[in-house]
Amino acid sequence: MKILLAVLGVIAGIVFLTGLWVLGSYNGLVTLSEGVDAQWSQVETQYQRRFDLIPNLVAATQGFLKQEQKVFGDIAAARTNYAGSAAGTNERVEATSRYESALARLLVIVENYPQLKSNETVRGLMDELAGTENRVLVSRDRYNEKVREYNVTIKRFPKNLLAGLFGYDPRAFFDSVEGAEQAPKVELNP
């Protein structure tokens, strides 16, 4: 009888400890997942700041650059795509990349017009934009770090078993878009 109670006690202890481990691991996965979501929210906050700033820069430069209407149209289209039809993180990253490409062309244009570059309003907006771009970069880096931590956790044994059981899938990193390493080409001939 004592042996049976001892065996039952050991089994109950193992079940109890396993239950504690499962509970702790699940809560850790929830915490990591929420951390990734929170950091993506920070990235989107910086994008919104950028999206709010760019129309001011565009308005300040449009009077000087009537012949560059395509760049302004591309910026508006990319912003609309991000705010409207981009549903998931990956689609938003793609929409942001198109926006960044158009923005890079605008910045090249501003650099090539000395009278525009010296305009106080444009200069102030460019400084704001540079600060915003730095914030976006920092937010992306932090997001990727959270994704890395999350992905490593859900891929390691034995938490990978729980992650699969509870539907925790790997998250995508924020990667640069193909062709981002090349500077944009802007033709200034009317």
PyRosetta script that sets phi, psi and omega in degrees:
from pyrosetta import init, pose_from_sequence

init()
pose = pose_from_sequence("MKILLAVLGVIAGIVFLTGLWVLGSYNGLVTLSEGVDAQWSQVETQYQRRFDLIPNLVAATQGFLKQEQKVFGDIAAARTNYAGSAAGTNERVEATSRYESALARLLVIVENYPQLKSNETVRGLMDELAGTENRVLVSRDRYNEKVREYNVTIKRFPKNLLAGLFGYDPRAFFDSVEGAEQAPKVELNP")
pose.set_psi(1, -41.0)
pose.set_omega(1, 179.2)
pose.set_phi(2, -65.0)
pose.set_psi(2, -37.4)
pose.set_omega(2, -180.0)
pose.set_phi(3, -66.5)
pose.set_psi(3, -41.3)
pose.set_omega(3, 178.6)
pose.set_phi(4, -62.8)
pose.set_psi(4, -43.0)
pose.set_omega(4, 177.8)
pose.set_phi(5, -65.2)
pose.set_psi(5, -39.0)
pose.set_omega(5, 178.7)
pose.set_phi(6, -64.8)
pose.set_psi(6, -43.5)
pose.set_omega(6, 178.6)
pose.set_phi(7, -63.8)
pose.set_psi(7, -45.2)
pose.set_omega(7, 177.7)
pose.set_phi(8, -62.3)
pose.set_psi(8, -38.6)
pose.set_omega(8, 177.5)
pose.set_phi(9, -63.4)
pose.set_psi(9, -43.0)
pose.set_omega(9, 178.5)
pose.set_phi(10, -64.9)
pose.set_psi(10, -43.9)
pose.set_omega(10, 179.0)
pose.set_phi(11, -63.5)
pose.set_psi(11, -43.6)
pose.set_omega(11, 178.3)
pose.set_phi(12, -62.3)
pose.set_psi(12, -40.2)
pose.set_omega(12, 177.9)
pose.set_phi(13, -63.7)
pose.set_psi(13, -42.3)
pose.set_omega(13, 179.1)
pose.set_phi(14, -64.8)
pose.set_psi(14, -43.8)
pose.set_omega(14, 178.8)
pose.set_phi(15, -62.7)
pose.set_psi(15, -42.8)
pose.set_omega(15, -180.0)
pose.set_phi(16, -63.1)
pose.set_psi(16, -47.0)
pose.set_omega(16, 179.8)
pose.set_phi(17, -65.4)
pose.set_psi(17, -39.3)
pose.set_omega(17, 176.9)
pose.set_phi(18, -63.2)
pose.set_psi(18, -42.4)
pose.set_omega(18, 177.5)
pose.set_phi(19, -60.8)
pose.set_psi(19, -43.1)
pose.set_omega(19, 176.8)
pose.set_phi(20, -62.0)
pose.set_psi(20, -42.0)
pose.set_omega(20, 179.5)
pose.set_phi(21, -64.0)
pose.set_psi(21, -45.4)
pose.set_omega(21, 179.3)
pose.set_phi(22, -60.5)
pose.set_psi(22, -45.5)
pose.set_omega(22, 179.7)
pose.set_phi(23, -60.9)
pose.set_psi(23, -47.8)
pose.set_omega(23, 179.5)
pose.set_phi(24, -64.0)
pose.set_psi(24, -42.0)
pose.set_omega(24, 179.8)
pose.set_phi(25, -65.9)
pose.set_psi(25, -43.5)
pose.set_omega(25, 178.8)
pose.set_phi(26, -60.7)
pose.set_psi(26, -46.3)
pose.set_omega(26, 179.1)
pose.set_phi(27, -62.4)
pose.set_psi(27, -35.6)
pose.set_omega(27, 176.2)
pose.set_phi(28, -65.1)
pose.set_psi(28, -40.3)
pose.set_omega(28, 177.5)
pose.set_phi(29, -64.5)
pose.set_psi(29, -41.2)
pose.set_omega(29, 177.8)
pose.set_phi(30, -62.0)
pose.set_psi(30, -44.3)
pose.set_omega(30, 180.0)
pose.set_phi(31, -61.2)
pose.set_psi(31, -45.7)
pose.set_omega(31, 179.3)
pose.set_phi(32, -64.3)
pose.set_psi(32, -43.2)
pose.set_omega(32, 179.7)
pose.set_phi(33, -61.9)
pose.set_psi(33, -44.1)
pose.set_omega(33, 178.6)
pose.set_phi(34, -66.3)
pose.set_psi(34, -34.1)
pose.set_omega(34, 176.1)
pose.set_phi(35, -62.8)
pose.set_psi(35, -41.1)
pose.set_omega(35, 177.0)
pose.set_phi(36, -63.7)
pose.set_psi(36, -45.5)
pose.set_omega(36, 179.4)
pose.set_phi(37, -62.0)
pose.set_psi(37, -41.9)
pose.set_omega(37, 179.7)
pose.set_phi(38, -64.7)
pose.set_psi(38, -40.0)
pose.set_omega(38, -179.9)
pose.set_phi(39, -70.3)
pose.set_psi(39, -35.4)
pose.set_omega(39, 175.3)
pose.set_phi(40, -63.2)
pose.set_psi(40, -36.4)
pose.set_omega(40, 177.0)
pose.set_phi(41, -60.7)
pose.set_psi(41, -37.9)
pose.set_omega(41, 176.7)
pose.set_phi(42, -65.2)
pose.set_psi(42, -40.0)
pose.set_omega(42, 177.0)
pose.set_phi(43, -61.0)
pose.set_psi(43, -46.2)
pose.set_omega(43, -179.7)
pose.set_phi(44, -64.3)
pose.set_psi(44, -34.4)
pose.set_omega(44, 176.6)
pose.set_phi(45, -61.3)
pose.set_psi(45, -42.5)
pose.set_omega(45, 179.0)
pose.set_phi(46, -68.9)
pose.set_psi(46, -35.7)
pose.set_omega(46, 175.2)
pose.set_phi(47, -62.5)
pose.set_psi(47, -42.7)
pose.set_omega(47, 179.9)
pose.set_phi(48, -62.3)
pose.set_psi(48, -40.7)
pose.set_omega(48, 176.7)
pose.set_phi(49, -59.1)
pose.set_psi(49, -43.6)
pose.set_omega(49, 179.3)
pose.set_phi(50, -64.2)
pose.set_psi(50, -46.5)
pose.set_omega(50, -178.8)
pose.set_phi(51, -62.5)
pose.set_psi(51, -31.5)
pose.set_omega(51, 177.8)
pose.set_phi(52, -75.9)
pose.set_psi(52, -30.1)
pose.set_omega(52, -177.6)
pose.set_phi(53, -80.3)
pose.set_psi(53, -38.8)
pose.set_omega(53, -173.9)
pose.set_phi(54, -59.0)
pose.set_psi(54, -43.8)
pose.set_omega(54, 179.1)
pose.set_phi(55, -57.0)
pose.set_psi(55, -34.1)
pose.set_omega(55, 176.4)
pose.set_phi(56, -65.3)
pose.set_psi(56, -42.1)
pose.set_omega(56, 177.6)
pose.set_phi(57, -65.1)
pose.set_psi(57, -43.1)
pose.set_omega(57, 178.7)
pose.set_phi(58, -61.8)
pose.set_psi(58, -45.7)
pose.set_omega(58, -179.6)
pose.set_phi(59, -62.0)
pose.set_psi(59, -38.4)
pose.set_omega(59, -179.5)
pose.set_phi(60, -70.2)
pose.set_psi(60, -26.4)
pose.set_omega(60, -176.9)
pose.set_phi(61, -98.5)
pose.set_psi(61, -20.1)
pose.set_omega(61, -174.2)
pose.set_phi(62, -58.8)
pose.set_psi(62, -38.1)
pose.set_omega(62, -179.9)
pose.set_phi(63, -61.2)
pose.set_psi(63, -34.1)
pose.set_omega(63, 179.6)
pose.set_phi(64, -80.2)
pose.set_psi(64, -27.2)
pose.set_omega(64, -166.9)
pose.set_phi(65, -121.6)
pose.set_psi(65, 56.2)
pose.set_omega(65, -178.5)
pose.set_phi(66, -58.3)
pose.set_psi(66, -36.0)
pose.set_omega(66, -176.1)
pose.set_phi(67, -76.2)
pose.set_psi(67, -5.5)
pose.set_omega(67, -177.0)
pose.set_phi(68, -103.1)
pose.set_psi(68, 33.2)
pose.set_omega(68, -176.0)
pose.set_phi(69, -62.3)
pose.set_psi(69, -28.6)
pose.set_omega(69, -179.8)
pose.set_phi(70, -62.1)
pose.set_psi(70, -40.5)
pose.set_omega(70, 179.2)
pose.set_phi(71, -62.1)
pose.set_psi(71, -43.9)
pose.set_omega(71, -179.8)
pose.set_phi(72, -64.8)
pose.set_psi(72, -39.1)
pose.set_omega(72, 177.2)
pose.set_phi(73, -64.3)
pose.set_psi(73, -41.0)
pose.set_omega(73, 178.7)
pose.set_phi(74, -63.8)
pose.set_psi(74, -40.1)
pose.set_omega(74, 178.8)
pose.set_phi(75, -63.6)
pose.set_psi(75, -46.6)
pose.set_omega(75, -179.6)
pose.set_phi(76, -63.8)
pose.set_psi(76, -41.7)
pose.set_omega(76, -179.3)
pose.set_phi(77, -65.1)
pose.set_psi(77, -42.3)
pose.set_omega(77, -179.9)
pose.set_phi(78, -66.6)
pose.set_psi(78, -39.6)
pose.set_omega(78, 178.6)
pose.set_phi(79, -64.4)
pose.set_psi(79, -43.5)
pose.set_omega(79, 178.8)
pose.set_phi(80, -62.6)
pose.set_psi(80, -42.0)
pose.set_omega(80, 179.3)
pose.set_phi(81, -61.7)
pose.set_psi(81, -43.3)
pose.set_omega(81, -179.7)
pose.set_phi(82, -63.4)
pose.set_psi(82, -46.0)
pose.set_omega(82, -175.6)
pose.set_phi(83, -76.4)
pose.set_psi(83, -27.4)
pose.set_omega(83, -173.2)
pose.set_phi(84, -102.4)
pose.set_psi(84, -68.0)
pose.set_omega(84, -167.8)
pose.set_phi(85, -95.1)
pose.set_psi(85, -13.5)
pose.set_omega(85, -179.6)
pose.set_phi(86, -75.5)
pose.set_psi(86, 111.6)
pose.set_omega(86, -173.0)
pose.set_phi(87, -91.0)
pose.set_psi(87, -55.2)
pose.set_omega(87, -174.3)
pose.set_phi(88, -98.8)
pose.set_psi(88, 176.9)
pose.set_omega(88, -179.5)
pose.set_phi(89, -58.6)
pose.set_psi(89, -45.3)
pose.set_omega(89, -177.6)
pose.set_phi(90, -63.8)
pose.set_psi(90, -40.7)
pose.set_omega(90, 178.6)
pose.set_phi(91, -67.6)
pose.set_psi(91, -35.7)
pose.set_omega(91, 178.1)
pose.set_phi(92, -68.7)
pose.set_psi(92, -37.4)
pose.set_omega(92, 177.2)
pose.set_phi(93, -62.6)
pose.set_psi(93, -43.3)
pose.set_omega(93, 179.3)
pose.set_phi(94, -64.0)
pose.set_psi(94, -43.6)
pose.set_omega(94, 178.5)
pose.set_phi(95, -63.8)
pose.set_psi(95, -38.6)
pose.set_omega(95, 178.4)
pose.set_phi(96, -65.5)
pose.set_psi(96, -36.8)
pose.set_omega(96, 179.3)
pose.set_phi(97, -64.2)
pose.set_psi(97, -41.7)
pose.set_omega(97, 176.2)
pose.set_phi(98, -63.2)
pose.set_psi(98, -39.1)
pose.set_omega(98, 178.6)
pose.set_phi(99, -63.2)
pose.set_psi(99, -44.1)
pose.set_omega(99, -179.3)
pose.set_phi(100, -64.6)
pose.set_psi(100, -36.0)
pose.set_omega(100, 177.7)
pose.set_phi(101, -63.5)
pose.set_psi(101, -46.1)
pose.set_omega(101, 178.6)
pose.set_phi(102, -65.7)
pose.set_psi(102, -39.2)
pose.set_omega(102, 178.6)
pose.set_phi(103, -63.4)
pose.set_psi(103, -41.1)
pose.set_omega(103, 179.0)
pose.set_phi(104, -61.5)
pose.set_psi(104, -39.9)
pose.set_omega(104, 177.3)
pose.set_phi(105, -64.0)
pose.set_psi(105, -39.6)
pose.set_omega(105, 177.7)
pose.set_phi(106, -62.8)
pose.set_psi(106, -42.4)
pose.set_omega(106, -179.4)
pose.set_phi(107, -64.5)
pose.set_psi(107, -37.7)
pose.set_omega(107, 176.5)
pose.set_phi(108, -64.0)
pose.set_psi(108, -40.7)
pose.set_omega(108, 178.7)
pose.set_phi(109, -61.8)
pose.set_psi(109, -47.1)
pose.set_omega(109, -179.5)
pose.set_phi(110, -60.1)
pose.set_psi(110, -41.0)
pose.set_omega(110, 179.2)
pose.set_phi(111, -63.1)
pose.set_psi(111, -30.2)
pose.set_omega(111, -176.1)
pose.set_phi(112, -88.4)
pose.set_psi(112, -0.3)
pose.set_omega(112, 176.9)
pose.set_phi(113, -117.8)
pose.set_psi(113, 94.8)
pose.set_omega(113, -175.4)
pose.set_phi(114, -58.5)
pose.set_psi(114, -38.2)
pose.set_omega(114, -179.6)
pose.set_phi(115, -66.8)
pose.set_psi(115, -29.4)
pose.set_omega(115, 177.6)
pose.set_phi(116, -77.4)
pose.set_psi(116, -40.9)
pose.set_omega(116, -179.2)
pose.set_phi(117, -62.9)
pose.set_psi(117, -32.6)
pose.set_omega(117, -178.3)
pose.set_phi(118, -84.8)
pose.set_psi(118, -9.4)
pose.set_omega(118, 178.6)
pose.set_phi(119, -63.7)
pose.set_psi(119, 128.2)
pose.set_omega(119, -175.0)
pose.set_phi(120, -60.5)
pose.set_psi(120, -40.2)
pose.set_omega(120, 179.6)
pose.set_phi(121, -64.0)
pose.set_psi(121, -47.4)
pose.set_omega(121, -179.2)
pose.set_phi(122, -63.7)
pose.set_psi(122, -41.6)
pose.set_omega(122, 179.7)
pose.set_phi(123, -61.3)
pose.set_psi(123, -44.0)
pose.set_omega(123, 177.9)
pose.set_phi(124, -62.7)
pose.set_psi(124, -42.3)
pose.set_omega(124, 178.8)
pose.set_phi(125, -66.1)
pose.set_psi(125, -37.8)
pose.set_omega(125, 178.1)
pose.set_phi(126, -64.2)
pose.set_psi(126, -39.7)
pose.set_omega(126, 177.0)
pose.set_phi(127, -63.2)
pose.set_psi(127, -43.5)
pose.set_omega(127, 176.9)
pose.set_phi(128, -61.2)
pose.set_psi(128, -41.2)
pose.set_omega(128, -179.9)
pose.set_phi(129, -64.8)
pose.set_psi(129, -41.5)
pose.set_omega(129, 178.4)
pose.set_phi(130, -61.2)
pose.set_psi(130, -43.2)
pose.set_omega(130, 177.2)
pose.set_phi(131, -62.8)
pose.set_psi(131, -41.0)
pose.set_omega(131, 179.3)
pose.set_phi(132, -65.1)
pose.set_psi(132, -41.8)
pose.set_omega(132, 178.8)
pose.set_phi(133, -62.4)
pose.set_psi(133, -37.1)
pose.set_omega(133, 176.5)
pose.set_phi(134, -65.0)
pose.set_psi(134, -40.6)
pose.set_omega(134, 178.0)
pose.set_phi(135, -64.3)
pose.set_psi(135, -40.3)
pose.set_omega(135, 178.1)
pose.set_phi(136, -61.3)
pose.set_psi(136, -45.2)
pose.set_omega(136, 179.9)
pose.set_phi(137, -60.3)
pose.set_psi(137, -45.9)
pose.set_omega(137, 179.7)
pose.set_phi(138, -63.6)
pose.set_psi(138, -43.1)
pose.set_omega(138, 179.8)
pose.set_phi(139, -63.5)
pose.set_psi(139, -40.9)
pose.set_omega(139, 177.7)
pose.set_phi(140, -63.3)
pose.set_psi(140, -43.6)
pose.set_omega(140, 179.3)
pose.set_phi(141, -61.2)
pose.set_psi(141, -43.6)
pose.set_omega(141, 179.2)
pose.set_phi(142, -65.5)
pose.set_psi(142, -39.2)
pose.set_omega(142, 177.4)
pose.set_phi(143, -60.5)
pose.set_psi(143, -48.9)
pose.set_omega(143, 179.9)
pose.set_phi(144, -60.8)
pose.set_psi(144, -35.5)
pose.set_omega(144, 178.1)
pose.set_phi(145, -66.5)
pose.set_psi(145, -41.9)
pose.set_omega(145, 177.2)
pose.set_phi(146, -64.5)
pose.set_psi(146, -41.0)
pose.set_omega(146, 178.6)
pose.set_phi(147, -64.0)
pose.set_psi(147, -42.3)
pose.set_omega(147, 178.8)
pose.set_phi(148, -61.0)
pose.set_psi(148, -47.0)
pose.set_omega(148, 179.7)
pose.set_phi(149, -60.9)
pose.set_psi(149, -44.3)
pose.set_omega(149, 179.0)
pose.set_phi(150, -63.8)
pose.set_psi(150, -49.8)
pose.set_omega(150, -177.9)
pose.set_phi(151, -61.8)
pose.set_psi(151, -40.6)
pose.set_omega(151, 178.9)
pose.set_phi(152, -63.1)
pose.set_psi(152, -42.7)
pose.set_omega(152, -178.5)
pose.set_phi(153, -63.3)
pose.set_psi(153, -44.5)
pose.set_omega(153, -176.6)
pose.set_phi(154, -77.7)
pose.set_psi(154, -9.4)
pose.set_omega(154, 178.7)
pose.set_phi(155, -97.6)
pose.set_psi(155, -16.5)
pose.set_omega(155, -178.8)
pose.set_phi(156, -81.8)
pose.set_psi(156, 141.6)
pose.set_omega(156, 176.2)
pose.set_phi(157, -76.3)
pose.set_psi(157, 139.2)
pose.set_omega(157, 5.0)
pose.set_phi(158, -96.6)
pose.set_psi(158, -0.7)
pose.set_omega(158, -178.4)
pose.set_phi(159, -66.0)
pose.set_psi(159, -21.1)
pose.set_omega(159, 177.4)
pose.set_phi(160, -63.0)
pose.set_psi(160, -30.6)
pose.set_omega(160, 176.6)
pose.set_phi(161, -65.8)
pose.set_psi(161, -44.9)
pose.set_omega(161, 178.4)
pose.set_phi(162, -68.7)
pose.set_psi(162, -40.8)
pose.set_omega(162, -179.8)
pose.set_phi(163, -59.7)
pose.set_psi(163, -44.1)
pose.set_omega(163, 177.9)
pose.set_phi(164, -65.3)
pose.set_psi(164, -39.6)
pose.set_omega(164, -179.5)
pose.set_phi(165, -64.7)
pose.set_psi(165, -38.8)
pose.set_omega(165, -176.8)
pose.set_phi(166, -97.5)
pose.set_psi(166, 5.5)
pose.set_omega(166, 174.0)
pose.set_phi(167, 80.1)
pose.set_psi(167, 27.1)
pose.set_omega(167, 176.4)
pose.set_phi(168, -90.7)
pose.set_psi(168, 107.2)
pose.set_omega(168, -178.7)
pose.set_phi(169, -100.6)
pose.set_psi(169, 158.1)
pose.set_omega(169, 177.1)
pose.set_phi(170, -60.1)
pose.set_psi(170, 147.6)
pose.set_omega(170, 177.7)
pose.set_phi(171, -100.8)
pose.set_psi(171, 153.9)
pose.set_omega(171, -179.8)
pose.set_phi(172, -83.3)
pose.set_psi(172, 140.3)
pose.set_omega(172, 173.4)
pose.set_phi(173, -76.2)
pose.set_psi(173, 158.8)
pose.set_omega(173, 174.0)
pose.set_phi(174, -87.7)
pose.set_psi(174, 101.4)
pose.set_omega(174, -179.3)
pose.set_phi(175, -102.2)
pose.set_psi(175, 155.2)
pose.set_omega(175, 174.3)
pose.set_phi(176, -72.7)
pose.set_psi(176, 157.5)
pose.set_omega(176, -176.4)
pose.set_phi(177, -84.6)
pose.set_psi(177, 151.9)
pose.set_omega(177, 177.6)
pose.set_phi(178, -56.9)
pose.set_psi(178, 130.2)
pose.set_omega(178, 179.6)
pose.set_phi(179, 93.4)
pose.set_psi(179, -3.7)
pose.set_omega(179, -178.1)
pose.set_phi(180, -67.8)
pose.set_psi(180, -19.5)
pose.set_omega(180, -179.1)
pose.set_phi(181, -76.0)
pose.set_psi(181, -10.7)
pose.set_omega(181, -179.2)
pose.set_phi(182, -100.3)
pose.set_psi(182, 136.9)
pose.set_omega(182, 177.9)
pose.set_phi(183, -69.3)
pose.set_psi(183, 143.9)
pose.set_omega(183, 178.9)
pose.set_phi(184, -68.5)
pose.set_psi(184, 148.5)
pose.set_omega(184, 178.3)
pose.set_phi(185, -103.9)
pose.set_psi(185, 129.3)
pose.set_omega(185, -179.7)
pose.set_phi(186, -124.5)
pose.set_psi(186, 125.7)
pose.set_omega(186, 175.6)
pose.set_phi(187, -92.7)
pose.set_psi(187, 123.2)
pose.set_omega(187, -179.2)
pose.set_phi(188, -103.0)
pose.set_psi(188, 9.0)
pose.set_omega(188, 177.9)
pose.set_phi(189, -82.9)
pose.set_psi(189, 123.1)
pose.set_omega(189, -179.3)
pose.set_phi(190, -71.1)
pose.dump_pdb("model.pdb")
